[in-house]
Amino acid sequence: MMYKALISFTGIVAMAKGDVREISDTSLANDLLKAGYIEQVMDVISQDVTEKKAKSPSRKGNKK
């Protein structure tokens, strides 16, 4: 799951305010959520990549 840091913090995971990253340890993520250090975000990065691929024109044929 992807999370965004609401404040800067260090520990097992270190993030600066505004950083977005995946935290696979659900216990750790839950602790950080309860403390108000992070918030859950959608997988915006993977959605952006998918949308860009869908919008980009296909390259048919090789021009040399």
C-alpha positions as CSV (number, residue, x, y, z in Angstrom):
1,M,0.0,0.0,0.0
2,M,1.2,3.5,-0.7
3,Y,1.4,6.1,2.0
4,K,2.2,9.9,2.1
5,A,4.1,11.4,5.0
6,L,2.2,14.2,6.8
7,I,5.3,15.1,8.8
8,S,9.0,14.2,8.6
9,F,10.0,11.3,10.8
10,T,12.8,8.6,11.3
11,G,12.8,5.1,12.7
12,I,12.4,1.8,10.9
13,V,11.1,3.9,8.1
14,A,12.3,7.4,7.4
15,M,10.2,9.9,5.4
16,A,10.2,13.6,4.8
17,K,6.9,15.5,4.8
18,G,5.2,14.9,1.4
19,D,7.2,11.7,0.5
20,V,5.1,8.9,-1.0
21,R,6.3,5.3,-0.7
22,E,5.1,1.8,-0.2
23,I,5.1,0.3,3.3
24,S,4.6,-3.4,3.1
25,D,4.7,-4.0,6.9
26,T,1.0,-3.5,7.8
27,S,1.7,-3.4,11.6
28,L,4.2,-0.6,11.1
29,A,1.9,1.3,8.7
30,N,-1.0,1.0,11.2
31,D,1.2,2.4,14.0
32,L,2.2,5.4,11.8
33,L,-1.4,5.9,10.7
34,K,-2.6,6.0,14.3
35,A,0.2,8.4,15.3
36,G,-0.8,10.8,12.4
37,Y,2.5,10.5,10.7
38,I,1.2,9.1,7.4
39,E,-2.0,8.9,5.3
40,Q,-2.9,6.2,2.8
41,V,-2.9,7.2,-0.8
42,M,-4.1,5.6,-4.0
43,D,-1.6,4.0,-6.2
44,V,-1.4,7.3,-8.1
45,I,2.1,6.5,-9.6
46,S,1.0,3.2,-11.2
47,Q,-2.2,4.8,-12.4
48,D,-0.3,7.7,-14.0
49,V,2.0,5.3,-15.8
50,T,-0.9,3.2,-17.1
51,E,-2.7,6.4,-18.3
52,K,0.4,7.7,-20.1
53,K,0.8,4.4,-21.9
54,A,-2.8,4.4,-23.0
55,K,-2.6,8.0,-24.2
56,S,0.8,7.7,-26.0
57,P,0.5,7.1,-29.8
58,S,1.5,3.7,-30.9
59,R,4.6,3.4,-33.0
60,K,3.8,1.4,-36.1
61,G,6.6,0.6,-38.4
62,N,10.2,1.4,-38.1
63,K,11.4,4.5,-39.8
64,K,15.1,4.6,-40.5
